[in-house]
């Protein structure tokens, strides 16, 4: 039972571990796939946004290049500025993302503003883009940090070029302003979730545009953040998982550097949101597997109960079988015992005598038989009654059993008050010792018998022994012992008589 139960429990454990391991592997694999899909989606978005940004910057640069050529060729006098203003008014509708175009002279004074009237005494010589072009003779366009317009407080990103006078000296700056709001409208059309973010930053880590918009983040430099120092410095494109230094949200970042501009486009998706579908799938898998494990465990439990019931039934059957065998043995034992004295009965005596006779013949040993009869037992019954007579028989039987010490010896009730003792491998001398022991013990026991001349219960004993062929048939040994018993009685009782071994014959021959 224990082995079967252990096997079932081992099977359940193997099934449970296998299902659990397979589910964990499946859940972790699907999580990796979900994260990989998020990375691919983020990289695709960065590619699209990078292309969009490069297109705007390229168009702005071409517009600036045309304006710079006119200014350097025609000059920056009032007439020329008016013609340029007319040209800008025709071209600006073609670039709706432009917030405005402004021209500054070499001292930072405003010469032209396409989207507003020039404020009184307006000067931008302190702006970063103006300082850059004034100090750097390069004719390349410059993308400046985000600034807040002094006129309408709008946040803008500037793209500017320097223009020179006829002598090649610094003559001023032409700047295109791109409204951050325009970028935010485009970024807002992309689904990055409530925890997602889109960023456009300069190569040195200065943030130009971020969606969702937070004014405190404008112009912030994050070059000291882990994601910048570990990934953005050396890699042109890649993905990473980090907790944002701006708002503390854990995000999955995809970034891409522009191949032509010092710009970095970043798309970040909230990790918690990105794995929402995976968590639902994992929860469903866990529920299904838990149900399967529960069902398997329930089936296993019923199987174990069935094994236990079957084992209990088998154990009950085995106990019943053992009880039946014990009962049969008890019945067999009772069938061979005398009900009154507890000694072997006549049937057991006959079977044992036959067995021991064959053994003595086979082994060439002697077999002794003692026949005993209680002297004047009828007088005892007449004096005390049959109940006392039965008690006398029981007491004598107990005494006889104490006088026989070997397991192979047998004391039996032959009939009435007559007893018999079988002594295997015993000669006349040994049998006489046992007979004398019986007589002595009875005398010591001193069971009162008023009808006996001895005053106590006594027995007469007849002894016969046989060896080899003299034990064939065995009834000859019984008759010889019985004859010796009569001899003991004739000699006055309370003694034993030994039948001569050489006179042991079969009952058919007589003697």
Number of C-alpha atoms within 10 A of each C-alpha: 15 11 8 13 17 12 13 17 17 12 13 18 14 12 16 19 13 12 16 16 12 13 17 15 12 14 19 14 12 16 18 13 13 17 18 13 13 21 23 15 15 25 23 16 23 26 21 13 22 23 14 14 19 17 12 16 19 16 13 24 21 13 18 23 20 11 19 23 13 17 22 17 13 14 18 23 10 11 11 14 18 14 12 19 18 12 12 17 14 10 12 17 10 9 12 11 17 21 21 19 25 19 28 24 21 20 15 20 17 22 20 21 17 18 13 12 9 16 11 7 8 14 16 17 19 9 13 17 23 26 14 17 24 21 9 12 14 13 14 13 23 21 23 22 21 23 20 14 13 11 11 8 9 13 21 26 23 27 22 28 25 29 33 21 16 12 8 10 12 19 22 27 29 28 27 24 23 23 22 24 17 15 20 17 11 12 21 14 8 11 10 20 12 10 17 22 23 26 22 24 23 20 18 15 21 21 22 26 30 22 20 15 15 10 11 8 15 20 20 17 15 18 16 11 14 14 19 16 13 12 15 21 14 9 13 13 18 17 23 14 17 18 16 18 13 12 8 9 16 18 22 24 26 26 29 25 23 19 11 8 17 13 23 26 26 26 29 29 26 23 20 15 16 20 15 13 13 20 16 11 15 19 13 12 16 16 12 13 17 15 12 15 19 13 12 15 17 12 13 17 16 12 15 20 13 12 17 16 13 13 15 13 12 13 13 12 12 12 12 12 12 12 13 12 12 12 13 12 12 13 12 11 13 15 15 19 20 19 11 13 19 16 24 25 23 19 16 21 22 16 12 17 24 17 12 23 27 19 17 20 18 11 12 13 17 22 27 28 26 30 30 28 25 21 24 18 22 14 15 22 17 12 14 12 12 13 10 14 19 15 13 22 21 16 15 23 20 15 15 25 16 11 16 19 11 9 6 12 17 22 23 27 26 22 12 10 20 18 25 28 26 23 24 22 20 19 20 20 13 12 24 21 10 19 26 15 16 24 21 14 16 20 17 10 15 14 15 14 21 15 18 15 14 15 13 18 25 30 28 27 32 30 32 30 30 30 21 17 15 20 24 17 16 21 16 21 29 26 18 29 28 23 20 25 28 20 20 23 20 11 13 11 22 20 21 26 25 22 21 15 17 9 12 22 22 19 15 8 7 9 10
